[in-house]
């Protein structure tokens, strides 16, 4: 994991979100201002945030990122699904930086290496990251609200139980070692929820996912997703983060906001569900 990777260029800037920093800042700031949070128990150890186009998922993701904006994290580990390339295990971007309209976001090479060393299923193959939007859609909020915080980008291929739980174990080991040296690490699970169901059915399916997230129940979530895979495109990443969070001492989760694409489009006949959640 020692070879410096080139700058990872944006794949969906200018289409899924504004490509100009001033316009993007205004949109992110508006969503965050509109996100009204209930009092929180403390700063989150982990969050769940969606990754659709910013107009659709941004108003929901803002709740998760507003919950973390006042904390001085030393790094953010982003775990998302691979939508375009099928592969076994996970791909970790090892170093370098990721391009955003706000400027490059550095990769925490030491933490990326620690996660890879703790994992039996990690590679640093760059191809799965090329067109992938699941991690990139977190960067408008991260770069705006947590400027200067480096990232560890991780894309999960086949979302098997073995891969999800093994990644959770590896994250916990790597973050425990980092925390011993001081500083908090934020874990971010990137996932949309149910896909292309009527809104009423989507709400029923998504309530099951939310129940497992709030209980920090990685195994239960994986059970539910094996029965109904369309519950969540990033179920494996969510399970990995839930597993890691529990091993790191988290004891509760809370849904901070839930909505669906029909709230923006007006079409409730076939929607995608979006969840923002915090984990303590």
C-alpha positions as CSV (number, residue, x, y, z in Angstrom):
1,X,0.0,0.0,0.0
2,X,3.0,2.3,-0.2
3,X,2.8,3.6,-3.8
4,X,1.2,7.0,-4.1
5,X,-1.9,7.0,-6.2
6,X,-2.6,9.8,-8.6
7,X,-5.3,12.4,-7.7
8,X,-8.7,10.7,-8.0
9,X,-10.7,13.0,-10.3
10,X,-14.4,13.7,-9.7
11,X,-16.7,11.4,-11.6
12,X,-20.1,13.2,-11.0
13,X,-19.3,16.8,-10.2
14,X,-21.3,19.1,-12.5
15,X,-24.0,16.4,-12.9
16,X,-24.9,14.9,-9.5
17,X,-23.9,18.0,-7.7
18,X,-22.7,21.5,-8.7
19,X,-19.1,21.6,-10.0
20,X,-18.4,25.2,-8.9
21,X,-17.4,25.7,-5.3
22,X,-19.6,28.8,-4.7
23,X,-22.8,27.2,-6.0
24,X,-22.0,23.9,-4.2
25,X,-21.3,25.7,-0.9
26,X,-24.6,27.6,-1.1
27,X,-26.5,24.4,-1.7
28,X,-24.8,22.4,1.1
29,X,-25.2,25.4,3.5
30,X,-28.9,25.6,2.7
31,X,-29.5,21.9,3.4
32,X,-27.5,22.1,6.7
33,X,-29.4,25.2,7.8
34,X,-32.7,23.5,7.2
35,X,-31.8,20.3,9.1
36,X,-33.3,20.7,12.6
37,X,-31.7,18.2,14.9
38,X,-33.0,17.0,18.2
39,X,-30.4,17.2,21.1
40,X,-27.6,14.6,20.6
41,X,-26.1,12.4,23.4
42,X,-22.5,13.3,22.2
43,X,-20.5,13.5,19.0
44,X,-21.2,10.5,16.7
45,X,-18.7,7.7,16.3
46,X,-20.3,6.8,13.0
47,X,-23.0,8.0,10.6
48,X,-25.1,6.6,7.8
49,X,-25.7,8.9,4.9
50,X,-27.3,8.5,1.4
51,X,-25.5,9.0,-1.9
52,X,-28.0,10.0,-4.6
53,X,-27.9,13.2,-6.5
54,X,-27.5,16.1,-4.1
55,X,-30.9,17.6,-4.9
56,X,-32.5,14.3,-3.8
57,X,-30.4,13.0,-1.0
58,X,-28.7,16.2,0.2
59,X,-31.5,17.4,2.4
60,X,-31.3,14.1,4.3
61,X,-27.5,13.7,4.3
62,X,-27.3,17.2,5.9
63,X,-28.8,15.8,9.1
64,X,-25.9,13.3,9.5
65,X,-23.2,15.8,8.7
66,X,-24.7,18.6,10.9
67,X,-24.4,16.1,13.8
68,X,-20.7,15.8,13.3
69,X,-19.7,19.3,12.2
70,X,-18.5,20.5,15.6
71,X,-16.2,17.6,16.3
72,X,-12.5,17.6,15.6
73,X,-12.1,14.2,13.9
74,X,-8.6,13.2,12.8
75,X,-9.9,11.2,9.8
76,X,-13.1,10.0,8.2
77,X,-13.4,6.4,6.9
78,X,-15.9,6.2,4.0
79,X,-17.4,2.8,3.2
80,X,-19.7,2.5,0.2
81,X,-20.9,-0.1,-2.4
82,X,-19.5,-0.7,-5.8
83,X,-22.3,0.0,-8.3
84,X,-20.3,-0.7,-11.5
85,X,-17.5,-3.2,-10.9
86,X,-18.1,-6.6,-9.3
87,X,-15.2,-8.0,-7.3
88,X,-14.5,-9.9,-4.1
89,X,-13.5,-8.1,-0.9
90,X,-12.9,-4.3,-0.6
91,X,-10.8,-1.8,-2.4
92,X,-9.0,0.8,-0.3
93,X,-7.6,3.9,-1.9
94,X,-4.2,4.0,-0.2
95,X,-2.9,7.6,-0.4
96,X,-2.8,10.7,-2.5
97,X,-6.0,12.9,-2.6
98,X,-9.5,13.1,-4.0
99,X,-10.6,16.0,-6.1
100,X,-13.6,18.1,-5.0
101,X,-14.9,21.6,-6.1
102,X,-13.6,22.8,-2.7
103,X,-10.1,21.6,-3.4
104,X,-8.4,18.2,-2.9
105,X,-9.2,16.1,0.2
106,X,-6.2,14.2,1.3
107,X,-6.2,10.4,2.0
108,X,-4.9,9.3,5.4
109,X,-2.3,6.9,4.2
110,X,-1.3,5.6,7.6
111,X,-4.9,4.8,8.6
112,X,-5.6,3.3,5.1
113,X,-2.6,1.1,5.5
114,X,-3.7,0.0,9.0
115,X,-7.1,-1.0,7.8
116,X,-5.6,-2.9,4.9
117,X,-3.1,-4.6,7.2
118,X,-5.9,-5.7,9.6
119,X,-8.0,-7.1,6.7
120,X,-7.7,-10.4,4.8
121,X,-9.9,-9.1,1.9
122,X,-8.4,-5.7,1.1
123,X,-6.8,-4.6,-2.1
124,X,-5.8,-1.2,-3.5
125,X,-7.2,-1.7,-7.0
126,X,-8.2,1.8,-8.3
127,X,-10.7,0.6,-10.9
128,X,-13.7,0.2,-8.6
129,X,-13.3,3.9,-7.5
130,X,-13.2,5.3,-11.0
131,X,-16.9,5.9,-11.9
132,X,-18.2,5.2,-8.4
133,X,-20.4,7.9,-6.8
134,X,-21.2,6.3,-3.4
135,X,-18.1,7.8,-1.7
136,X,-17.8,10.9,-3.9
137,X,-21.3,12.0,-2.8
138,X,-20.1,12.3,0.8
139,X,-17.4,14.8,-0.1
140,X,-19.5,17.9,-0.7
141,X,-20.5,17.7,3.0
142,X,-17.2,16.4,4.4
143,X,-15.1,19.0,2.6
144,X,-17.5,21.8,3.5
145,X,-18.2,21.0,7.1
146,X,-15.0,19.1,8.1
147,X,-12.4,20.9,6.1
148,X,-8.9,19.5,6.4
149,X,-10.1,16.1,7.7
150,X,-8.4,13.4,5.6
151,X,-10.3,10.4,4.4
152,X,-9.9,6.6,3.9
153,X,-12.1,5.7,0.9
154,X,-13.2,2.0,0.9
155,X,-15.5,0.5,-1.8
156,X,-17.1,-2.9,-1.1
157,X,-17.6,-5.4,-4.0
158,X,-19.7,-8.4,-3.4
159,X,-21.6,-7.6,-0.2
160,X,-21.3,-11.0,1.5
161,X,-21.7,-11.5,5.2
162,X,-18.1,-12.6,5.4
163,X,-16.8,-9.5,3.7
164,X,-19.0,-7.1,5.7
165,X,-18.2,-8.5,9.1
166,X,-14.5,-9.0,8.3
167,X,-14.3,-5.3,7.3
168,X,-16.0,-4.3,10.5
169,X,-13.4,-6.2,12.5
170,X,-10.6,-4.6,10.5
171,X,-12.0,-1.1,11.0
172,X,-12.3,-1.6,14.7
173,X,-8.7,-2.8,15.0
174,X,-7.3,0.0,13.0
175,X,-9.4,2.7,14.7
176,X,-8.5,1.4,18.1
177,X,-4.8,1.7,17.4
178,X,-5.3,5.2,16.0
179,X,-7.4,6.2,19.0
180,X,-4.7,5.1,21.4
181,X,-2.5,7.9,19.9
182,X,-5.3,10.4,20.4
183,X,-8.0,11.7,18.2
184,X,-11.4,10.6,17.0
185,X,-12.1,8.8,13.7
186,X,-15.5,9.1,12.0
187,X,-16.9,6.1,10.3
188,X,-19.3,6.8,7.4
189,X,-21.6,4.2,5.8
190,X,-22.8,5.3,2.4
191,X,-26.1,3.8,1.4
192,X,-29.5,4.5,-0.1
193,X,-32.4,2.4,1.1
194,X,-35.2,0.7,-0.8
195,X,-35.2,1.1,-4.6
196,X,-38.2,1.7,-6.9
197,X,-41.0,0.7,-4.6
198,X,-44.2,2.7,-4.0
199,X,-43.5,5.2,-1.2
200,X,-45.7,3.3,1.3
201,X,-44.0,0.0,0.6
202,X,-40.6,1.7,0.7
203,X,-41.4,3.1,4.2
204,X,-42.2,-0.4,5.4
205,X,-39.1,-1.9,4.1
206,X,-36.9,0.9,5.2
207,X,-38.3,0.8,8.7
208,X,-36.8,-2.7,9.1
209,X,-33.4,-1.4,8.1
210,X,-33.7,1.6,10.5
211,X,-34.6,-0.8,13.3
212,X,-31.4,-2.7,12.8
213,X,-29.3,0.4,12.5
214,X,-30.7,1.9,15.7
215,X,-30.0,-1.4,17.5
216,X,-26.4,-1.6,16.0
217,X,-27.5,-5.1,14.8
218,X,-25.1,-5.9,11.9
219,X,-26.1,-9.6,11.8
220,X,-29.8,-8.8,11.8
221,X,-29.4,-6.3,9.1
222,X,-27.6,-8.8,6.9
223,X,-30.3,-11.3,7.6
224,X,-32.9,-8.8,6.4
225,X,-30.9,-8.0,3.3
226,X,-30.5,-11.6,2.4
227,X,-34.3,-11.9,2.3
228,X,-34.9,-8.6,0.5
229,X,-31.7,-7.3,-1.2
230,X,-33.4,-4.2,-2.5
231,X,-33.7,-2.9,1.0
232,X,-30.4,-1.1,0.6
233,X,-27.7,-0.8,-2.0
234,X,-25.1,-0.3,0.7
235,X,-26.3,-2.9,3.2
236,X,-22.8,-4.4,3.4
237,X,-21.1,-1.1,4.1
238,X,-23.7,-0.3,6.8
239,X,-23.3,-3.7,8.4
240,X,-19.5,-3.2,8.4
241,X,-19.8,0.2,10.1
242,X,-22.3,-1.1,12.6
243,X,-20.0,-4.0,13.5
244,X,-17.0,-1.7,13.9
245,X,-19.0,0.8,15.9
246,X,-20.2,-1.8,18.4
247,X,-16.7,-3.2,18.8
248,X,-15.4,0.4,19.4
249,X,-17.9,0.9,22.2
250,X,-21.0,2.4,20.6
251,X,-24.2,1.4,22.2
252,X,-27.0,3.2,20.4
253,X,-28.1,4.5,17.0
254,X,-30.7,7.0,16.0
255,X,-32.4,7.8,12.8
256,X,-31.9,11.6,12.3
257,X,-34.0,11.9,9.2
258,X,-35.8,9.7,6.6
259,X,-37.3,10.7,3.3
260,X,-37.7,9.4,-0.2
261,X,-37.1,10.7,-3.7
262,X,-40.8,11.4,-4.2
263,X,-40.5,14.2,-1.6
264,X,-38.4,16.0,-4.3
265,X,-39.8,14.7,-7.6
266,X,-43.5,14.5,-6.5
267,X,-43.7,11.0,-7.9
268,X,-44.5,8.6,-5.0
269,X,-45.2,5.6,-7.3
270,X,-41.5,4.5,-7.5
271,X,-39.1,5.9,-5.0
272,X,-35.6,5.5,-3.5
273,X,-35.4,5.8,0.3
274,X,-32.8,7.9,2.1
275,X,-31.6,7.7,5.7
276,X,-29.4,9.8,7.9
277,X,-28.4,8.2,11.2
278,X,-26.0,8.8,14.0
279,X,-24.3,6.1,16.1
280,X,-22.9,6.7,19.6
